[in-house]
Structure formats: C-alpha cells, structure tokens
C-alpha cells in the first residue's frame, strides 16, 4: 500500500477544516458537507502538486493523490488510519493497545500485528473523541468518563478505555451485514443443509429461540439470519444495547418494524433508558415478535414473559459456552432482579417460555464459526430444566442429529412443511464431509 505522509495529511485536513468552518452557517446535510469537503480536498491536493512543481520537485502521482485524498477524508470524517481496517470486509476485530500496538483478527481466524494508527497516544485519544462528538448522541470521553461505548457510522461497535488503563485501549467489533440469510451460512460452513431446513422451519413455526455462544462466536449474525426468515407481514420490535442486528438494512423484508436502543445517563446523571425499560415498552407496541439483541440482566424477565404470553417466535442471544450452560446463566440473571427469583421459579419460567436453544462457536482449529448444538426444552423438574439435545457436537464441534424431538415439537415443525428425514444422522452431514 502506498505510504502517506502523516504531517501532510494533518496539514491538508486542517486547511480544509478551516474552509469548512467558514461555511458552517449553511444548512447542509451530512452528505452535502462531506461532498463539499471532498471537492476542497481535491483542490488542496492540486495546490500541493503545483507547490511542489514550483519548488522543482515532482508532483504527486495518481496513486499518491488517491491515497492522500482518502487519508485526509478519513481523518476529517472517520477514524484516520483506523478507517482502512474498518472498511476492510475481511477484518472482524480491531484491537489497539496504544497508538503503536495494533492487532487485527480476520474472518479466516488469523491474527496479525499492524502499523501504528496514530503518531501518539494523545493523537489517538483526540481521534476517538472527534468521532464521539460526531455520533448521533454526543458522547463524552475524558478522565471523568473514561469508558466510551459508541456505534460507528458503519454499524460497527467501538469500545474505548483511557485514564484508568496504562495506555488508551480501543476495541472495534466488525459486523458483516452482507451475511443475512441462513442459506449463506450453509455456504460458509456454519450450518449443514439439515440445520438450514430445521432452523428455517423453527422460525416459520414461531419457536421461541435463544442463540447462545461466546464473545465473537457469531451470535448476532446468526440471529440476523434467523430474523430474515420471518414472514414480511409480521410486526417486529427489536431492543438492543447498541444497534447491531441491522433490521432497518433489510426494510423490504421487514417493512413493519421498530428498532430501539438503550441509552446511558448523560453527564448530569439523567436520561438513562435501560434494556429492561425498552422490553416493557416494546411489549406495548403490538409486536408479533420481540427481538432482544442480548440478554444479560434484568431484561430477562419481561423477555421471558413476552415469549410465554403470546409473542411466539421471539428471539434473543445469550452468552454461554454450551446449550446446557444457558440454564444456570438465566438462573443467575433472574436471581439478580429486584424480585430475586429462586431457581425453581426461574426454571419454570424458562420452560414455559423458551422452545429451543442454538449454540454457535468459533473453532480454534481453523477459526470457522459453526453451530455445535440444538437443544429442545421439554419442561422443568424442580431445580432442573428438562431438555433434549437434538443436535449434539461431534469431534469436529459440528452439530449432528443425536436425539428425537418430542412428538408435539415435531408436529409443529411438520405443520409448516418440515421433512423429518432431515433429522436422520445420514442427512445431517456437512458440506465438508461430502
């Protein structure tokens, strides 16, 4: 990649920024402002080439002009040198432990060290602060508010910490909105064709589904693919801590939807809106299905009530290392609520609300994300939730048919056209086996 002079980028960005400030009184949209800035950048680069010619130096070539222009725009409207990684669809995670300690994780599971993304930690902090000021809800990031959680214009999520750590630490989780249908997960090797047929039937039959997995396992992507199998006539309400599912990006699939995002308190300590508040509000909006981005606290109670009181087909994700590991996690969350539900009551609520748990994991061997388990909930028995692991992980961590569904569950699936032959172990083979 062509090297770009950092000092020249800063100088041109400052020049163009001053010119934009002079026109700040005009009623521009963000797109108009950026378009005008691009014209100013083009002129500034042209002036720089003429200046070099006047000094007897060679002008900028076409490749240098292209990379210089992109670098100036990224500095003014994006995250500077970080932006090229955010714009790279092959990158899934970006970790910056100080301006010169940069690590990327790629979609194939590889990790790699990258060049510095700023000239100093102070410049890195100012770059993140500038992005925070440009966000939909202006965020403060300073010694009094050392933790920043921010959604980028790309839809990706940025978390930043400084002043309480030795150096500023930036973490960016990338979301591949291009992966949006279950069939695409077959092509990627995340699910087998048998799982494709089963999951699609579960959505159609309005099963209440929890998607479980660890950090970076692909829970949100799988949830998005499940949501996009919901019939277009249904009304959806999604509740998220940070808008990551991206239902609005698929408006033709879900013309009747509402997206809601939790909000932290402002600097005065007011204005906070919790996930718990939003789930309760969402239930009053007449949804056919309620989607909660991730259960991790008090929102578990209204979510389970929604699932058990008429909002069939609702979905959420939860952090757990297996389908069986979801039960103690839910018990813990429910014990932490103001009601302090005991294990027996929690299990009864879970059994009455959840139909199926699907676990997804990222394999250490090759970095591939695969579904490892599908568990049917059949009831509760005191301190236990009874269940059947219908698809269980094999020695490759890939879910394969291992048990039969209850007759009532199988009847619901067949009522929407599911062929029970997909549950035969021979039919559950993955593309890699063929």
MARDREN-771903 format. One record per residue (C-alpha): x, y, z. Coordinates in steps of 0.05 Angstrom, whole numbers, plus 32768, in hexadecimal, padded with zeros to 4 digits. Example, Ala and Ser with C-alpha at 12.3 -4.5 7.8 and 13.67 -1.06 7.14 Angstrom:
REM MARDREN-771903
80F67FA6809C81117FEB808F
This chain:
REM MARDREN-771903
800080008000801980467FF080388069802C801680AB803E803A80E5805E801880EE80A2802D813680AA8012814780657FD0812580757FCA814E80B67FDB818F80927FA9818480597F73816E808A7F7E81AD80B37F7B81D980747F3B81B9805B7F1D81BA80A17F27820580A57F06820E80627ECB81E480787EC4820C80B97EBD824C80907E7F822D806F7E64820E80AF7E27823C80B17E0A821B80727DD381E8807D7DF781AB80627DE78162806B7E208134807F7E24811A80387E288161801B7E5D8175804D7E878138803C7E7F81427FF17E95818A7FF87ED0817480237EE581437FEC7EE6817C7FBA7F1081A57FE97F40816B7FF57F4781617FAA7F5881AB7FA27F8981AA7FDD7FAE816E7FBF7FB181917F7C7FCE81CE7F9E800181A27FC0801781847F7E801F81CA7F60804781DF7F9D807681A57F93807F81B67F49809081FD7F5D80C681E17F8B80E381B67F5380C881767F72809F81417F4E805381487F56802981147F79801980D97F4C7FD380BB7F447FDE80857F797FF880B77FAC7FBE80E67F9E7F8B80AE7FA97FA980977FEB7FB680DE80047F6E80F27FF57F5380B580197F8080C280557F6A810B805C7F2080F980587F2A80C0808A7F4C80F080B97F14812380B37ED780F680B37EEF80B280C97F22809380F77F6180A680D17F8F806B80C47F60803D80E97F2B804980B37F4E801E807F7F477FE280AE7EFE7FF380BD7EF17FF680727F127FB280667EDC7F7D80627F0F7F4680727F1C7F6280B87EF07F4E80F27F117F6C812F7F407FA7813B7F687FAF817B7F927FEC81897FBB7FEA81CA7FDB802E81C17FE68051817E801F8023816980057FE081827FD07FCB81507FB47F8581457F807F6C81127F587F2C81107F427F1580CB7F047EEE80B67F2E7EB080AA7F457EB180F37F8B7ECE80E77FA77F0481137FDA7F3780FD80017F7381197FF77FB380F1801A7FF680EB800C802F811C7FC9805381117FDF8096812E801F80BC813D801480BA81887FE280A381BD7FCB80EB81C47FBA80EE817A7F9680AB81807F6C80C681B97F5A810581927F4780DB81557F1680B2817E7EFB80F081A07EED8110815D7EC680D381477E9F80D481887E8C811D817C7E72810B81367E4780D1814F7DFB80D381517DFD80DE819C7E39810781AF7E6480DF81DF7E9680F982127ED980D582187F0680F4824C7F2580E582917EE080ED82B07EC180BC827D7EFA808D826C7ED0805782497EB1806482057E80803781E17E708050819B7E4E8039815C7E74804D811E7E53806580DD7E64802180C07E397FFF80F57E767FE281177E7F7FEA81627EB9800E81827ECE800981CB7F05803681E67F26803B822A7F59806E82417F72809082827F63805182A97F928027827E7FDC803082717FCF804482297F8E805282027F6E801181EC7F3F800D81B07F167FD0819C7EEB7FCE815E7EBC7F95814E7EAC7F9181047E687F7A80EB7E617F5A80A77E1B7F7180927E267F4E80507E1A7F0C80747DD07F0E807E7DAF7ECC80697DB47E8580837DC67E6B803E7E057E9680407E197E7380817E167E30805C7E467E4B80287E757E6480607E747E2080837E527E3C80C17E157E0E80BA7E057DCF80947DCB7DCB80647DA57DA280987DAE7DDB80CA7D997E0D80957D577DE9808A7D4C7DE080D57D5B7E2980E97D317E4580B17CF67E1980C77CFF7E2E810F7CF97E7780FC7CBC7E6A80D17C9C7E4181087CA77E7B81397CD67E5881697CF37E84819F7D3E7E7F81947D7B7E9181BD7DBE7E9581987DF87E8581C67E427E8C81BE7E827EAE81D57E9D7EF281C37EA97EF881787E887EB581697E577ED281387E187ED681637DFF7F1881457E0C7F0080FD7DE57EC0810A7DAD7EE8812B7DAA7F1780EF7DA47EDB80BF7D6C7EBD80E97D477F0080EB7D4B7F05809F7D247EC480997CE87EE480BC7CAD7EF1808D7CAA7F3980747C647F47808E7C787F3F80D77C867F7B81057CCA7F7881267CE57F9F81627D307F9A816E7D517FB181AE7D9D7FB781B27DD37FD481DE7DF37FEC819E7DD37FE681597DF77FAB813B7DC37F7D811C7DB47FAF80E57D6A7F9F80D87D627FE380B67D957FCE80817D627F9A80697D257FC680657D077F9F802B7D077F6080577CEB7F8480957CC27FC080807C9F7FC380C37CD67FC680F77CED7FF181317D367FF581487D45800D818E7D89801981AF7D99801F81F97DB8806082107DE8807082487DDE80AB82777DFA80EF82607E2F811682857DFA812F82B67DE880E782C67DA380E982A57D8480CF82657D978086826C7D698053824A7D79800B825B7D6E7FCB82337D3B7FB782687D147FF8825C7D157FEE82117CFE7FA682137CC27FBB823C7CB47FF5820D7CBC7FC781D07C867F9881EA7C547FD281E87C627FDE819E7C3A7FA481847C747F79816B7C6B7F35814B7CB27F2581627CE27F4681937D2C7F4281857D5E7F5281BC7DA57F5A81A47DC37F3A81E27DA87F2482257DD97F37825C7DB17F5482957D6D7F6882AE7D4F7F6882687D4C7F1C826E7D0A7F1F82947CE07F4882637D007F21822A7CEB7EDE82467CA67EF982557CA17F11820D7CB37ECC81F47C807EAA82207C467EDA82187C377EDD81CE7C757EF881AB7C877EB4818D7CC47EB381607CEB7EE5818B7D377EDF818D7D747EF681B27DBD7EE681BE7DE17ED481FE7E2A7EC982117E367E7F82227E687E4982117E347E1581FF7DE97E0B81F97DE77DEB823E7E0F7E2682597DD67E5582497DAC7E3C82847DDA7E5182BD7DE77E9382997D9C7EA282977D957E8E82E07DCC7EBE82F37DAD7EF882CD7D697EEB82EB7D867EE683317DA57F2C83267D627F4D83177D3C7F75834C7D0D7F3983537D487F0A83617D287ECD83417D3E7E8A835F7D587E5283317D167E2C83317CEE7E69831B7D227E7D82E87D227E3782C97CD67E3782C57CD77E7A82A07D0E7E6382707CE97E2182617CA87E4782537CCA7E7A82267D047E5C81FF7CFB7E2681CA7D427E1E81AF7D897E3281BE7DBC7E3481857E067E3881967E3A7E5581677E867E5581727EC67E69814F7EF37E2C81467F3A7E35815E7F557E0781287F437E3280EC7F1C7E6E81067EDC7E5780E47E9A7E6881077E6E7E2A810D7E2D7E17812F7E3F7DE381637DFD7DD281847DB17DD981807D8B7DCB81C17D407DC381C77D207DDA82097CED7DA882217CDA7DBF82687CF47DCB82AE7CFF7D9D82E97D0F7DC483297D567DDD83247D5E7DC382DD7D457DD682987D377D9782707D507D9782297D677D6D81EE7DA77D7C81C87D8B7D6D81837DCB7D8181607E0B7D7581887E547D8781787E807D5281587ECC7D4E815C7ECF7D89812B7EA07DB281587E6C7DAF81207E247DA281347E087D5F811C7DC57D3D81297DC97D18816B7D827D1481897D3A7D1881737D0B7D52817F7CCE7D4B81AB7C917D3881827C707D7C818E7CAF7DA281767CB67D7681397C6D7D8181297C767DCD812A7CB17DC680FA7C8D7D9880CA7C517DC780CA7C7C7DFB80A67C987DCA80747CD67DAE80987CEB7D6980817CFF7D3E80BC7D317D1980907D607D55809B7D677D3B80E37D867CFA80CB7DD07CF780DC7DE17CE980947DBC7D28807D7DE07D5380B07E227D51808D7E497D9180817E647DA8803E7EAB7D9A80577E997D50805E7E837D478017
